[in-house]
Amino acid sequence: MSQTRIFLIRHGATILSAEDRFAGATDVPLSDEGRRQASRLADRLATVPVAAVYSSTLGRTVETASLLAAPHHLPVQQSAGLREIDHGHWEQLTRHEVEEKFPAEAAAWEQDPFTFAPEGGESGLAVTARALPALMDIVRRHAGSPVIVVSHKATIRLLLSSLLGFDPRRYRDNLDQDPAALNIVDFKGPVRARLMLFNDTSHYSDAGLALPKPAELCLSKWWSQ
């Protein structure tokens, strides 16, 4: 079975992300720094034979994806399933403000962010239920080809937790995603995935690191079946 490489990328920085505000459903553009980060990553991936570029429907991911797609002369295909988690009435508040205004909700979220959702928002479970099928559909449509997928911090961490069998209740504790971070996931079919690169931001500097080689078939019986 052919191998599909997904470049799973978080959007570049925004003003709200720099202020550590909840902005999952808030449509905010990239900051100048976010554009610089995305442009550096575009340079890094310019020679990869990318078959398609996808993003969520929010402006910060579309803008990031557009910068990444430009060297490949590809359109950006938008998928609502890749959107960030909706924080409901927490949107645009800082963590401190949430803890002061909604202490019971904040405590429940800290205990289990996978099944809990603030009023008007989404749980991690709800995000996984829409984002994972969207990603699997992309893998099926582009079997054997490299694809760029631009999404969001929580959504990417939830996807990786599901794909790799991590406890999704710990996705905030065990996984991180910097702005314009590059993750690489190799798929042998839509349900067998191997994480090859995680939260890499070496493109921030002038001397970016080389991309990892594709997973070898001999790594495990599970991978080579």
C-alpha positions as CSV (number, residue, x, y, z in Angstrom):
1,M,0.0,0.0,0.0
2,S,1.3,3.4,-0.9
3,Q,2.5,5.8,1.8
4,T,1.0,9.3,2.2
5,R,2.9,12.1,3.9
6,I,0.8,14.8,5.7
7,F,2.5,18.0,6.6
8,L,0.3,19.0,9.5
9,I,0.9,22.6,10.3
10,R,-0.4,25.1,12.9
11,H,-1.2,28.6,11.5
12,G,1.3,31.4,12.2
13,A,1.1,33.7,15.2
14,T,-1.8,36.2,15.7
15,I,-2.1,39.1,18.1
16,L,-4.5,37.1,20.3
17,S,-2.3,34.0,20.4
18,A,0.6,36.3,21.6
19,E,-1.7,37.5,24.4
20,D,-2.7,33.9,25.3
21,R,-6.4,34.6,24.8
22,F,-9.0,31.9,23.9
23,A,-9.6,32.5,20.3
24,G,-10.7,29.2,18.8
25,A,-13.8,30.4,16.9
26,T,-12.7,34.1,16.7
27,D,-11.6,34.9,13.2
28,V,-8.4,36.8,13.6
29,P,-5.7,37.4,11.0
30,L,-2.0,36.6,11.2
31,S,0.3,39.1,12.8
32,D,3.4,40.4,11.0
33,E,5.4,37.8,12.9
34,G,2.9,35.1,11.9
35,R,3.4,36.0,8.3
36,R,7.1,35.8,8.7
37,Q,6.9,32.4,10.3
38,A,4.7,31.1,7.6
39,S,6.9,32.5,4.8
40,R,9.9,30.8,6.3
41,L,8.1,27.5,6.4
42,A,7.0,28.0,2.8
43,D,10.6,28.4,1.8
44,R,11.4,25.2,3.7
45,L,8.7,23.2,1.9
46,A,9.1,24.8,-1.5
47,T,10.9,21.8,-3.1
48,V,8.5,19.2,-1.7
49,P,6.3,17.8,-4.5
50,V,3.1,18.7,-2.7
51,A,-0.1,17.4,-4.3
52,A,-2.7,19.6,-2.5
53,V,-3.0,22.2,0.3
54,Y,-5.9,22.2,2.8
55,S,-6.8,24.6,5.6
56,S,-9.6,25.2,8.0
57,T,-12.1,27.9,7.1
58,L,-10.7,30.5,9.5
59,G,-8.7,33.4,8.1
60,R,-5.5,32.7,10.0
61,T,-5.2,29.2,8.6
62,V,-6.3,30.2,5.1
63,E,-3.6,33.0,5.1
64,T,-1.0,30.6,6.3
65,A,-2.0,28.0,3.8
66,S,-1.9,30.5,1.0
67,L,1.7,31.4,1.7
68,L,2.6,27.7,1.8
69,A,0.7,27.0,-1.4
70,A,2.2,29.8,-3.4
71,P,5.5,28.1,-4.4
72,H,3.5,25.1,-5.6
73,H,1.0,27.1,-7.6
74,L,-1.9,25.3,-5.8
75,P,-5.2,26.5,-4.6
76,V,-6.1,26.3,-0.9
77,Q,-9.0,23.9,-0.3
78,Q,-10.9,24.7,2.9
79,S,-12.4,22.2,5.3
80,A,-14.7,23.2,8.2
81,G,-13.8,20.0,10.0
82,L,-10.3,21.4,10.5
83,R,-11.5,24.4,12.5
84,E,-10.2,25.2,16.0
85,I,-12.1,24.2,19.1
86,D,-14.9,26.7,19.9
87,H,-14.5,28.0,23.4
88,G,-18.0,29.4,23.7
89,H,-18.4,32.3,26.1
90,W,-14.6,32.1,26.9
91,E,-13.7,33.5,23.5
92,Q,-11.2,36.4,23.5
93,L,-10.8,36.1,27.3
94,T,-7.4,35.4,28.9
95,R,-6.9,32.4,31.1
96,H,-6.9,34.6,34.2
97,E,-10.2,36.2,33.2
98,V,-11.8,32.8,32.6
99,E,-10.6,31.6,36.0
100,E,-12.1,34.7,37.7
101,K,-15.4,34.8,35.8
102,F,-16.1,31.1,35.4
103,P,-14.2,29.2,38.1
104,A,-16.3,26.1,38.1
105,E,-16.0,25.7,34.3
106,A,-12.3,26.4,34.4
107,A,-11.7,23.7,37.1
108,A,-13.8,21.2,35.1
109,W,-11.8,22.0,31.9
110,E,-8.5,21.6,33.7
111,Q,-9.6,18.2,35.0
112,D,-10.9,16.8,31.7
113,P,-10.7,19.1,28.6
114,F,-11.7,16.1,26.3
115,T,-15.3,15.7,27.5
116,F,-16.0,19.1,29.1
117,A,-17.1,22.1,27.1
118,P,-17.7,25.7,28.3
119,E,-21.1,27.1,27.8
120,G,-21.7,27.6,24.0
121,G,-18.4,25.8,23.1
122,E,-17.1,22.4,22.1
123,S,-15.4,19.6,23.9
124,G,-12.3,18.0,22.7
125,L,-14.4,14.9,21.8
126,A,-16.6,17.0,19.5
127,V,-13.6,18.4,17.8
128,T,-12.1,15.0,17.2
129,A,-15.4,13.7,15.9
130,R,-15.3,16.3,13.0
131,A,-11.6,16.8,12.5
132,L,-10.5,13.1,12.3
133,P,-12.9,12.2,9.5
134,A,-11.8,15.3,7.6
135,L,-8.2,14.3,7.8
136,M,-8.9,10.7,6.9
137,D,-10.8,11.9,3.8
138,I,-7.7,13.9,2.7
139,V,-5.5,10.9,3.2
140,R,-7.8,8.7,1.1
141,R,-8.1,11.4,-1.7
142,H,-4.3,11.8,-2.0
143,A,-3.0,8.3,-1.3
144,G,0.7,8.2,-2.0
145,S,1.2,11.9,-2.3
146,P,2.6,14.6,0.1
147,V,-0.2,17.0,1.3
148,I,-0.1,20.2,3.4
149,V,-2.8,20.5,6.0
150,V,-3.0,23.7,8.0
151,S,-5.1,23.6,11.2
152,H,-5.0,24.8,14.8
153,K,-3.3,24.2,18.1
154,A,-6.0,22.2,20.0
155,T,-7.2,20.5,16.8
156,I,-3.8,19.2,15.9
157,R,-3.1,17.9,19.4
158,L,-6.4,16.1,19.4
159,L,-5.8,14.6,16.0
160,L,-2.3,13.4,17.1
161,S,-3.7,11.9,20.3
162,S,-6.3,10.0,18.4
163,L,-3.9,8.8,15.6
164,L,-1.2,7.7,18.1
165,G,-3.4,6.3,20.8
166,F,-2.6,8.8,23.5
167,D,-5.0,9.5,26.3
168,P,-7.0,12.4,24.8
169,R,-7.7,13.8,28.3
170,R,-4.0,14.7,28.5
171,Y,-3.7,16.4,25.2
172,R,-3.1,19.8,26.8
173,D,-0.6,18.4,29.2
174,N,1.5,16.1,27.0
175,L,1.5,17.9,23.6
176,D,2.3,21.4,22.5
177,Q,2.1,23.3,19.2
178,D,4.0,26.5,18.5
179,P,2.8,29.0,15.8
180,A,3.7,27.8,12.3
181,A,4.9,24.5,13.8
182,L,5.6,21.7,11.4
183,N,4.4,18.1,12.2
184,I,4.9,15.3,9.7
185,V,2.7,12.2,9.8
186,D,3.2,9.3,7.4
187,F,0.1,7.1,6.7
188,K,-0.1,3.6,5.5
189,G,-3.7,3.8,4.6
190,P,-6.1,6.1,6.6
191,V,-5.8,4.2,10.0
192,R,-2.1,3.5,10.3
193,A,-0.1,6.6,11.1
194,R,3.5,7.2,12.3
195,L,4.6,10.6,13.7
196,M,7.9,11.5,12.0
197,L,8.3,15.1,13.1
198,F,6.6,17.0,15.9
199,N,6.2,20.8,16.7
200,D,9.3,21.7,14.7
201,T,10.1,25.4,14.3
202,S,13.7,25.2,12.9
203,H,12.5,27.3,10.0
204,Y,12.3,30.3,12.4
205,S,16.0,30.6,12.0
206,D,18.1,31.0,8.9
207,A,19.5,27.5,9.1
208,G,16.5,25.1,9.0
209,L,16.9,21.4,9.6
210,A,16.4,18.8,6.9
211,L,13.1,17.0,6.7
212,P,13.1,13.4,8.1
213,K,13.1,10.5,5.7
214,P,9.9,8.5,5.2
215,A,9.2,5.7,7.6
216,E,10.8,2.5,6.6
217,L,8.8,-0.7,6.2
218,C,11.0,-2.6,8.5
219,L,10.3,-0.5,11.5
220,S,7.6,-2.8,12.8
221,K,5.3,-5.6,11.6
222,W,2.3,-3.4,12.3
223,W,3.7,-0.7,10.0
224,S,4.6,-3.1,7.1
225,Q,1.4,-5.1,7.0
